[in-house]
């Protein structure tokens, strides 16, 4: 998504400028061409050489620095940019942009560009909540700027409040979402489920499975980055919540079914990547079950079959995690659950197991012809799945 994209990263003079170096590094690692523009105040906090080393590009700090082909620097940057991102955006830089002031290289670039612009404010709590700052932010939102709200936490002053820069992963997610808003899933709504359900035995125990949620999260992020409005229904996982989507947290199969019913009231596709337990205890103990001399017997009952029971005029895509007879079992599930498509993978394979960052999948649609794909990252696999979803939606 970020490969070969030109990202103009504006760094203004807030203490969170050091975090912009981490962002620049991660953007460059993702294949982006990162062009850093710093205000004079920012150079007092982080030296331009840091950003040059991380991005491999010269850093622009002044209005009259040489530009390629003798172009005017701020104009060439403005024209080159696929997106302009300002991290951190101080109260001062926000006020100047809102007023249309262009008195340094960064504000001139913002005024000259037609690329989408993302601002991530960071400052002292009193400055952030000040009505003037909030009015300026509201004004920029109306003009089409994307604003990533500052978060609550410990600030550089030592006080606690709003004004802290969000996590870099959230900023990265917002950049990807903004770049992809006109993608091939623009205007579509997709519901994705992720993780393994947990069926409660007692307050400290549950029946679960080995699903990490990585495939579902990759699908949700890939759909977001292709322009879709995404609802992610997730069980507890060790993964960070992705930016730019509605997230619904559930635990059990019953909770997941209720969430899916609600979310699919208005959707174009449901992708059930979650590993839903087949059985749950008939009753859950209100107190911790003590370890006795003998064994423990649990009476198990079937959980709801969400894909079979859910109704609606939307695509239904399921997953089949199998250990034997992969294609036959997946095709049987496709037919039995009236699915439009199923994604099968052999979870007994050493290179495609639960928790792995990679997956080797076979996609089967209603025509029954398997589309076997080689081992690839789960994000790559997610895009291959969505390629088929786009075709089915057409």
Buried (B, 14 or more C-beta within 10 A) or exposed (E): BBEEBBBBBBBBBBBBBBBBBEBBBBBBEBEBBBBBBBBEBBBEBBBBEBBBEBBEBBBBBEEEEEBEEEEBBBBBBBBBBBBBBBBBBBBBBBBBBBEEBBEBBBBBBBBBBEBBBBBBBBBBBBBBBBEEBEEBBEBBEEEEBBBBEBEEEEBEEEEEBBBBBBBBBBBBBBBBBBBBBEBBBEEBBBBBBBBBBBBBBBEEBBBBBEBBBBBBBBBBBBBBBBBBBBBBBBBBBEBEBBBBBEBBBBBBBBBBBBBBBEBBEEBBBBBBBBBBBBBBBEEBBEEEBEEEEEEEEBEEEEBBBBBBEBEEEBBBBBBBBBEEEBBEBBBEBBEEBEBBBBBBBBBEBEEBBBEBEBBBBBBBBEEEEBEEBEBBBBBBBBBBBBEBBBEBBE
